[in-house]
Amino acid sequence: DIQTGVPIVTAGGSRSLSPPDILVGTVSRVVERVGSAGPVLEIELVADLSNLSFLRVLLYQPITEKVAP
C-alpha cells in the first residue's frame, strides 16, 4: 500500500537515464481505483516547475516472463 508522504526517487539501473535514489517528490494524495488498475498518485515535486525547461516522464512496464510448466 502506498501512503501519503512516501518519497518518490529515481530507480537507476543499467538502462536508466538517471542515477538511482534522486528524490523527485513525495506522494501527496492516493486515489484508489476499482479493478486491477493500481491507484492514481499525486506527487508534490521537489523541482520548481517555473524554472524547468524540459521534463521526461517514463512509465515502468515490467516484463513478465513465461515460466515453463
Chimera marker file (.cmm) of the C-alpha trace (Angstrom):
<marker_set name="trace">
<marker id="1" x="0.000" y="0.000" z="0.000" r="1" g="1" b="0" radius="0.5"/>
<marker id="2" x="1.286" y="3.415" z="-0.971" r="1" g="1" b="0" radius="0.5"/>
<marker id="3" x="0.599" y="6.174" z="1.540" r="1" g="1" b="0" radius="0.5"/>
<marker id="4" x="0.995" y="9.946" z="1.584" r="1" g="1" b="0" radius="0.5"/>
<marker id="5" x="4.448" y="11.184" z="2.500" r="1" g="1" b="0" radius="0.5"/>
<marker id="6" x="6.264" y="8.326" z="0.742" r="1" g="1" b="0" radius="0.5"/>
<marker id="7" x="9.315" y="9.629" z="-1.162" r="1" g="1" b="0" radius="0.5"/>
<marker id="8" x="9.461" y="9.082" z="-4.930" r="1" g="1" b="0" radius="0.5"/>
<marker id="9" x="13.018" y="8.519" z="-6.181" r="1" g="1" b="0" radius="0.5"/>
<marker id="10" x="14.692" y="7.559" z="-9.442" r="1" g="1" b="0" radius="0.5"/>
<marker id="11" x="15.323" y="3.852" z="-9.914" r="1" g="1" b="0" radius="0.5"/>
<marker id="12" x="18.674" y="3.984" z="-11.692" r="1" g="1" b="0" radius="0.5"/>
<marker id="13" x="19.815" y="0.763" z="-13.283" r="1" g="1" b="0" radius="0.5"/>
<marker id="14" x="21.801" y="-0.150" z="-16.354" r="1" g="1" b="0" radius="0.5"/>
<marker id="15" x="19.243" y="1.250" z="-18.816" r="1" g="1" b="0" radius="0.5"/>
<marker id="16" x="18.229" y="4.291" z="-16.779" r="1" g="1" b="0" radius="0.5"/>
<marker id="17" x="18.779" y="7.869" z="-17.884" r="1" g="1" b="0" radius="0.5"/>
<marker id="18" x="19.496" y="8.966" z="-14.307" r="1" g="1" b="0" radius="0.5"/>
<marker id="19" x="21.384" y="7.599" z="-11.313" r="1" g="1" b="0" radius="0.5"/>
<marker id="20" x="19.442" y="5.840" z="-8.537" r="1" g="1" b="0" radius="0.5"/>
<marker id="21" x="17.916" y="7.447" z="-5.451" r="1" g="1" b="0" radius="0.5"/>
<marker id="22" x="17.478" y="11.036" z="-6.679" r="1" g="1" b="0" radius="0.5"/>
<marker id="23" x="14.467" y="12.496" z="-4.866" r="1" g="1" b="0" radius="0.5"/>
<marker id="24" x="11.737" y="13.506" z="-7.327" r="1" g="1" b="0" radius="0.5"/>
<marker id="25" x="8.983" y="14.330" z="-4.826" r="1" g="1" b="0" radius="0.5"/>
<marker id="26" x="6.635" y="12.880" z="-2.231" r="1" g="1" b="0" radius="0.5"/>
<marker id="27" x="3.188" y="11.316" z="-2.519" r="1" g="1" b="0" radius="0.5"/>
<marker id="28" x="0.634" y="13.974" z="-1.568" r="1" g="1" b="0" radius="0.5"/>
<marker id="29" x="-2.556" y="12.052" z="-2.400" r="1" g="1" b="0" radius="0.5"/>
<marker id="30" x="-3.553" y="8.461" z="-3.196" r="1" g="1" b="0" radius="0.5"/>
<marker id="31" x="-6.747" y="7.805" z="-5.174" r="1" g="1" b="0" radius="0.5"/>
<marker id="32" x="-7.746" y="4.136" z="-5.189" r="1" g="1" b="0" radius="0.5"/>
<marker id="33" x="-9.320" y="2.723" z="-8.365" r="1" g="1" b="0" radius="0.5"/>
<marker id="34" x="-11.713" y="-0.176" z="-8.784" r="1" g="1" b="0" radius="0.5"/>
<marker id="35" x="-10.469" y="-3.218" z="-10.655" r="1" g="1" b="0" radius="0.5"/>
<marker id="36" x="-6.983" y="-4.409" z="-11.401" r="1" g="1" b="0" radius="0.5"/>
<marker id="37" x="-5.506" y="-0.971" z="-12.074" r="1" g="1" b="0" radius="0.5"/>
<marker id="38" x="-3.324" y="0.445" z="-9.343" r="1" g="1" b="0" radius="0.5"/>
<marker id="39" x="-4.002" y="3.724" z="-7.555" r="1" g="1" b="0" radius="0.5"/>
<marker id="40" x="-3.530" y="7.184" z="-9.047" r="1" g="1" b="0" radius="0.5"/>
<marker id="41" x="-0.838" y="9.110" z="-7.179" r="1" g="1" b="0" radius="0.5"/>
<marker id="42" x="-0.493" y="12.863" z="-6.874" r="1" g="1" b="0" radius="0.5"/>
<marker id="43" x="3.145" y="13.808" z="-6.334" r="1" g="1" b="0" radius="0.5"/>
<marker id="44" x="4.433" y="17.020" z="-4.784" r="1" g="1" b="0" radius="0.5"/>
<marker id="45" x="7.551" y="17.643" z="-6.826" r="1" g="1" b="0" radius="0.5"/>
<marker id="46" x="10.844" y="18.779" z="-5.357" r="1" g="1" b="0" radius="0.5"/>
<marker id="47" x="11.710" y="20.736" z="-8.527" r="1" g="1" b="0" radius="0.5"/>
<marker id="48" x="10.442" y="24.268" z="-9.077" r="1" g="1" b="0" radius="0.5"/>
<marker id="49" x="8.469" y="23.828" z="-12.308" r="1" g="1" b="0" radius="0.5"/>
<marker id="50" x="8.631" y="27.545" z="-13.100" r="1" g="1" b="0" radius="0.5"/>
<marker id="51" x="12.390" y="27.090" z="-13.689" r="1" g="1" b="0" radius="0.5"/>
<marker id="52" x="12.082" y="23.816" z="-15.599" r="1" g="1" b="0" radius="0.5"/>
<marker id="53" x="12.534" y="23.820" z="-19.369" r="1" g="1" b="0" radius="0.5"/>
<marker id="54" x="12.376" y="20.051" z="-20.035" r="1" g="1" b="0" radius="0.5"/>
<marker id="55" x="10.769" y="17.091" z="-18.292" r="1" g="1" b="0" radius="0.5"/>
<marker id="56" x="10.556" y="13.444" z="-19.331" r="1" g="1" b="0" radius="0.5"/>
<marker id="57" x="8.241" y="11.028" z="-17.533" r="1" g="1" b="0" radius="0.5"/>
<marker id="58" x="8.912" y="7.335" z="-18.072" r="1" g="1" b="0" radius="0.5"/>
<marker id="59" x="6.254" y="4.787" z="-17.178" r="1" g="1" b="0" radius="0.5"/>
<marker id="60" x="7.637" y="1.487" z="-15.959" r="1" g="1" b="0" radius="0.5"/>
<marker id="61" x="6.067" y="-1.584" z="-17.550" r="1" g="1" b="0" radius="0.5"/>
<marker id="62" x="7.578" y="-4.735" z="-16.004" r="1" g="1" b="0" radius="0.5"/>
<marker id="63" x="8.312" y="-7.542" z="-18.424" r="1" g="1" b="0" radius="0.5"/>
<marker id="64" x="6.565" y="-10.713" z="-17.384" r="1" g="1" b="0" radius="0.5"/>
<marker id="65" x="8.444" y="-13.864" z="-18.214" r="1" g="1" b="0" radius="0.5"/>
<marker id="66" x="6.598" y="-17.036" z="-19.051" r="1" g="1" b="0" radius="0.5"/>
<marker id="67" x="7.607" y="-19.918" z="-16.819" r="1" g="1" b="0" radius="0.5"/>
<marker id="68" x="7.646" y="-23.372" z="-18.376" r="1" g="1" b="0" radius="0.5"/>
<marker id="69" x="5.231" y="-25.809" z="-16.674" r="1" g="1" b="0" radius="0.5"/>
<link id1="1" id2="2" r="1" g="1" b="0" radius="0.2"/>
<link id1="2" id2="3" r="1" g="1" b="0" radius="0.2"/>
<link id1="3" id2="4" r="1" g="1" b="0" radius="0.2"/>
<link id1="4" id2="5" r="1" g="1" b="0" radius="0.2"/>
<link id1="5" id2="6" r="1" g="1" b="0" radius="0.2"/>
<link id1="6" id2="7" r="1" g="1" b="0" radius="0.2"/>
<link id1="7" id2="8" r="1" g="1" b="0" radius="0.2"/>
<link id1="8" id2="9" r="1" g="1" b="0" radius="0.2"/>
<link id1="9" id2="10" r="1" g="1" b="0" radius="0.2"/>
<link id1="10" id2="11" r="1" g="1" b="0" radius="0.2"/>
<link id1="11" id2="12" r="1" g="1" b="0" radius="0.2"/>
<link id1="12" id2="13" r="1" g="1" b="0" radius="0.2"/>
<link id1="13" id2="14" r="1" g="1" b="0" radius="0.2"/>
<link id1="14" id2="15" r="1" g="1" b="0" radius="0.2"/>
<link id1="15" id2="16" r="1" g="1" b="0" radius="0.2"/>
<link id1="16" id2="17" r="1" g="1" b="0" radius="0.2"/>
<link id1="17" id2="18" r="1" g="1" b="0" radius="0.2"/>
<link id1="18" id2="19" r="1" g="1" b="0" radius="0.2"/>
<link id1="19" id2="20" r="1" g="1" b="0" radius="0.2"/>
<link id1="20" id2="21" r="1" g="1" b="0" radius="0.2"/>
<link id1="21" id2="22" r="1" g="1" b="0" radius="0.2"/>
<link id1="22" id2="23" r="1" g="1" b="0" radius="0.2"/>
<link id1="23" id2="24" r="1" g="1" b="0" radius="0.2"/>
<link id1="24" id2="25" r="1" g="1" b="0" radius="0.2"/>
<link id1="25" id2="26" r="1" g="1" b="0" radius="0.2"/>
<link id1="26" id2="27" r="1" g="1" b="0" radius="0.2"/>
<link id1="27" id2="28" r="1" g="1" b="0" radius="0.2"/>
<link id1="28" id2="29" r="1" g="1" b="0" radius="0.2"/>
<link id1="29" id2="30" r="1" g="1" b="0" radius="0.2"/>
<link id1="30" id2="31" r="1" g="1" b="0" radius="0.2"/>
<link id1="31" id2="32" r="1" g="1" b="0" radius="0.2"/>
<link id1="32" id2="33" r="1" g="1" b="0" radius="0.2"/>
<link id1="33" id2="34" r="1" g="1" b="0" radius="0.2"/>
<link id1="34" id2="35" r="1" g="1" b="0" radius="0.2"/>
<link id1="35" id2="36" r="1" g="1" b="0" radius="0.2"/>
<link id1="36" id2="37" r="1" g="1" b="0" radius="0.2"/>
<link id1="37" id2="38" r="1" g="1" b="0" radius="0.2"/>
<link id1="38" id2="39" r="1" g="1" b="0" radius="0.2"/>
<link id1="39" id2="40" r="1" g="1" b="0" radius="0.2"/>
<link id1="40" id2="41" r="1" g="1" b="0" radius="0.2"/>
<link id1="41" id2="42" r="1" g="1" b="0" radius="0.2"/>
<link id1="42" id2="43" r="1" g="1" b="0" radius="0.2"/>
<link id1="43" id2="44" r="1" g="1" b="0" radius="0.2"/>
<link id1="44" id2="45" r="1" g="1" b="0" radius="0.2"/>
<link id1="45" id2="46" r="1" g="1" b="0" radius="0.2"/>
<link id1="46" id2="47" r="1" g="1" b="0" radius="0.2"/>
<link id1="47" id2="48" r="1" g="1" b="0" radius="0.2"/>
<link id1="48" id2="49" r="1" g="1" b="0" radius="0.2"/>
<link id1="49" id2="50" r="1" g="1" b="0" radius="0.2"/>
<link id1="50" id2="51" r="1" g="1" b="0" radius="0.2"/>
<link id1="51" id2="52" r="1" g="1" b="0" radius="0.2"/>
<link id1="52" id2="53" r="1" g="1" b="0" radius="0.2"/>
<link id1="53" id2="54" r="1" g="1" b="0" radius="0.2"/>
<link id1="54" id2="55" r="1" g="1" b="0" radius="0.2"/>
<link id1="55" id2="56" r="1" g="1" b="0" radius="0.2"/>
<link id1="56" id2="57" r="1" g="1" b="0" radius="0.2"/>
<link id1="57" id2="58" r="1" g="1" b="0" radius="0.2"/>
<link id1="58" id2="59" r="1" g="1" b="0" radius="0.2"/>
<link id1="59" id2="60" r="1" g="1" b="0" radius="0.2"/>
<link id1="60" id2="61" r="1" g="1" b="0" radius="0.2"/>
<link id1="61" id2="62" r="1" g="1" b="0" radius="0.2"/>
<link id1="62" id2="63" r="1" g="1" b="0" radius="0.2"/>
<link id1="63" id2="64" r="1" g="1" b="0" radius="0.2"/>
<link id1="64" id2="65" r="1" g="1" b="0" radius="0.2"/>
<link id1="65" id2="66" r="1" g="1" b="0" radius="0.2"/>
<link id1="66" id2="67" r="1" g="1" b="0" radius="0.2"/>
<link id1="67" id2="68" r="1" g="1" b="0" radius="0.2"/>
<link id1="68" id2="69" r="1" g="1" b="0" radius="0.2"/>
</marker_set>
